[in-house]
Amino acid sequence: MNLTATQNSSVPPCSAINETTEAKAGKTLAYAVIMLASLLGNSAIVWVIYKSQSLRTTTSYLIANMAISDLLLPLCAMPRMVAAAHFGANRWLIGGNFGLAMCKLVPLFQDVSTAVSTQSLVLIAVDRFYNVFYPIKAVVMSLHAVKIAIPFVWLIAVAIHSPYFYIYRIYIHKGEAYCLLNWSPLFDDMKAQKFYFVLLSILLFILPLCVIAALYTAVIIRLKRQRFPGQYQSENARKIRQKRNTAILQLCVVIVLVFILCWTPFVTYGFLKFFSWETTHCGRGNIAFIVNFIAHSISAINPCVYFLFSSSYRQGLREVFTCVSYGRVLPAVNAEQLEMRARARTLSTLIGKL
């Protein structure tokens, strides 16, 4: 959800040109920090998952998908915010047909990133639910299902934001170009903006969080009961699965909490702007900057969460650096493989006793 989707198509009366040089420098520096952190962190996550055999799991594939989508924010959203800090809100510096195309595509890619991340969080919750309640089937089926689901996640995200191809246009005001949205003449502009914002909020924030909360609640209850199906599972295999599921669950819950903390101010600001505030005030331009900055910072925070809360990702990072240093790939065995070997040994022992 792009903040420009909460703005009227008229040129904003408040210009960044009136801000002090120190304010512009501070905003630029703030975005430069999270832009660099996002590019390096998410690239590292994708590279670690690609190179480390121990991270070839369903959850890691979905996290890699989130990291790829998060890379769109420093490439699309953050440069727009820096430009807005220096030239004014919604100013567009690219002219011609290419500029018009970028006016439509940049907001599209920016908000597709959020939609992909949200859907990935839901799929991770579904994956955790499936692994805890149906562990034997999950080992065989989940990886294949995730590889099929990921392309559909991107297609759905693009479909949800397909109106951008129509509503985003370039307007000239006092000789300066602005990239603004406008639903007319097909729809009443303000009513359409309100409806679309509420729809996006439900589809990409409220409903996904309800589904995620329900699934993780079921998973937590199941893990506390410590019951695992499968009569041929050894005690060691059960302990391995329990430890693995608990660790992954902790990581997933932290990721969801970060998502809520980063996006709640933005959604709240949007509802206030549409349904509470009746007039536009220049002081709210700084509020808009803050809520955008908090929302965009998620792309820099997520990689830190992965490395801080998951020993598997830290180990994967060390393996990658070792491979680069010595020019070879180290063998890696994940908990899932250890568990399958334990099951095979247990089953062989039982067969041998028959």
QUIJO-V484918 format. One record per backbone hydrogen bond with DSSP energy under -0.5 kcal/mol. NH is the residue of the N-H (numbers start at 1). CO is the residue of the C=O. Records with the same first field share a line. If there is no record, write none. Layout:
# QUIJO-V484918
NH = CO / CO
This chain:
# QUIJO-V484918
5 = 2
6 = 3
7 = 4
15 = 13
18 = 15
19 = 16
24 = 20
25 = 21
26 = 22
27 = 23
28 = 24
29 = 25
30 = 26
31 = 27
32 = 28
33 = 29
34 = 30
35 = 31
36 = 32
37 = 33
38 = 34
39 = 35
40 = 36
41 = 37
42 = 38
43 = 39
44 = 40
45 = 41
46 = 42
47 = 43
48 = 44
49 = 45
50 = 46
51 = 47
52 = 48
53 = 51
55 = 52
56 = 53
57 = 55
61 = 57
62 = 58
63 = 59
64 = 60
65 = 61
66 = 62
67 = 63
68 = 64
69 = 65
70 = 66
71 = 67
72 = 69
73 = 70
74 = 70
75 = 71
76 = 72
77 = 72 / 73
78 = 73
80 = 76
81 = 77
82 = 78
83 = 79
84 = 80
85 = 81
86 = 82
87 = 83
88 = 84
89 = 14
91 = 88
92 = 177
95 = 93
99 = 95
100 = 96
101 = 97
102 = 98
103 = 99
104 = 100
105 = 101
106 = 102
107 = 103
108 = 104
109 = 105
110 = 106
111 = 107
112 = 108
113 = 109
114 = 110
115 = 111
116 = 112
117 = 113
118 = 114
119 = 115
120 = 116
121 = 117
122 = 118
123 = 119
124 = 120
125 = 121
126 = 122
127 = 123
128 = 124
129 = 125
130 = 126
131 = 127
132 = 128
133 = 129
134 = 130
138 = 134
139 = 135
140 = 136
141 = 137
142 = 138
145 = 141
146 = 142
147 = 143
148 = 144
149 = 145
150 = 146
151 = 147
152 = 148
153 = 149
154 = 150
155 = 151
156 = 152
157 = 153
158 = 154
159 = 155
160 = 156
161 = 157
162 = 159
164 = 161
165 = 162
166 = 163
167 = 163
168 = 164
169 = 180
171 = 169 / 178
173 = 171 / 176
176 = 173
178 = 171
179 = 90
180 = 169 / 178
182 = 167
186 = 183
187 = 183
192 = 188
193 = 189
194 = 190
195 = 191
196 = 192
197 = 193
198 = 194
199 = 195
200 = 196
201 = 197
202 = 198
203 = 199
204 = 200
205 = 201
206 = 201
207 = 202
209 = 205
210 = 206
211 = 207
212 = 208
213 = 209
214 = 210
215 = 211
216 = 212
217 = 213
218 = 214
219 = 215
220 = 216
221 = 217
222 = 218
223 = 219
224 = 220
225 = 221
226 = 222
227 = 222
228 = 226
233 = 230
238 = 234
239 = 235
240 = 236
241 = 237
242 = 238
243 = 239
244 = 240
245 = 241
246 = 242
247 = 243
248 = 244
249 = 245
250 = 246
251 = 247
252 = 248
253 = 249
254 = 250
255 = 251
256 = 252
257 = 253
258 = 254
259 = 255
260 = 256
261 = 257
262 = 258
263 = 259
264 = 260
265 = 261
267 = 263
268 = 264
269 = 265
270 = 266
271 = 267
272 = 268
273 = 269
274 = 270
275 = 271
276 = 272
277 = 272
284 = 281
285 = 282
286 = 283
287 = 283
288 = 284
289 = 285
290 = 286
291 = 287
292 = 288
293 = 289
294 = 290
295 = 291
296 = 292
297 = 293
298 = 295
299 = 296
300 = 297
301 = 297
302 = 298
304 = 300
305 = 301
306 = 302
307 = 303
308 = 304
309 = 305
310 = 306
314 = 310
315 = 311
316 = 312
317 = 313
318 = 314
319 = 315
320 = 316
321 = 317
322 = 318
323 = 319
324 = 320
325 = 321
326 = 322
327 = 323
328 = 323
330 = 328
338 = 334
339 = 335
340 = 336
341 = 337
342 = 338
343 = 339
344 = 340
345 = 341
346 = 342
347 = 343
348 = 344
349 = 345
350 = 346
351 = 347
352 = 348
353 = 349
354 = 350 / 351
